[in-house]
């Protein structure tokens, strides 16, 4: 299992990249930042399991994209 420091490193290394990806998907920078933040919160809550994944960043990205899909469904007219 990876440590809390590994989570911090994951956050620092991937946060901006994920925000850019979600911004491209949503067209809303503040919304993208919120979605990525929520994805990291959910990742932290599951860190004991996620930390053993081959790519924890892929997990965060999938959570963020799933949240974006839910957001899109709620916000579209």
C-alpha positions in Angstrom: 0.0 0.0 0.0 1.2 3.5 -0.8 1.4 6.2 1.9 -0.3 9.5 2.4 2.7 11.1 0.9 2.1 9.1 -2.3 -1.5 10.6 -2.4 0.0 14.1 -2.0 2.4 13.4 -4.8 -0.4 12.1 -7.0 -2.4 15.2 -6.3 0.5 17.5 -7.1 1.5 15.7 -10.3 -2.0 15.3 -11.8 -4.4 18.0 -10.5 -3.7 20.6 -13.2 -3.7 18.0 -16.0 -7.1 16.7 -14.8 -8.5 20.2 -14.5 -7.5 20.9 -18.1 -9.1 17.7 -19.2 -12.4 18.4 -17.4 -12.4 22.0 -18.6 -12.1 20.7 -22.2 -15.0 18.4 -21.4 -17.3 20.8 -19.6 -16.2 24.3 -20.9 -16.5 25.5 -17.3 -13.2 26.1 -15.4 -14.8 26.5 -12.0 -16.9 23.5 -12.5 -13.9 21.5 -13.7 -11.9 22.5 -10.6 -14.9 21.4 -8.4 -15.2 18.1 -10.2 -11.5 17.3 -9.9 -11.5 18.3 -6.2 -14.5 16.0 -5.5 -12.8 13.2 -7.4 -9.7 13.6 -5.2 -11.9 13.6 -2.1 -13.5 10.3 -3.2 -10.1 8.9 -4.1 -8.7 9.7 -0.6 -11.7 8.1 1.0 -10.9 4.9 -0.9 -7.1 5.3 -0.8 -6.5 2.0 1.0 -7.9 0.2 -2.1 -6.9 2.7 -4.8 -3.3 2.9 -3.7 -2.7 -0.6 -4.8 -4.0 0.1 -8.4 -1.5 0.1 -11.2 -2.6 3.7 -12.0 -4.3 5.7 -9.2 -4.4 8.7 -11.5 -6.6 6.7 -13.9 -9.0 6.0 -11.0 -9.2 9.7 -10.2 -9.8 10.6 -13.8 -12.6 8.0 -14.1 -14.3 9.3 -11.0 -14.0 12.9 -12.3 -15.4 12.0 -15.7 -18.2 10.1 -14.1 -19.0 13.1 -11.9 -18.9 15.3 -15.1 -21.4 13.0 -16.8 -23.7 13.3 -13.8 -23.3 17.1 -13.7 -24.0 17.3 -17.4 -27.2 15.2 -17.0 -28.4 17.5 -14.2 -27.5 20.8 -15.9 -28.7 20.3 -19.4 -32.0 21.8 -20.4 
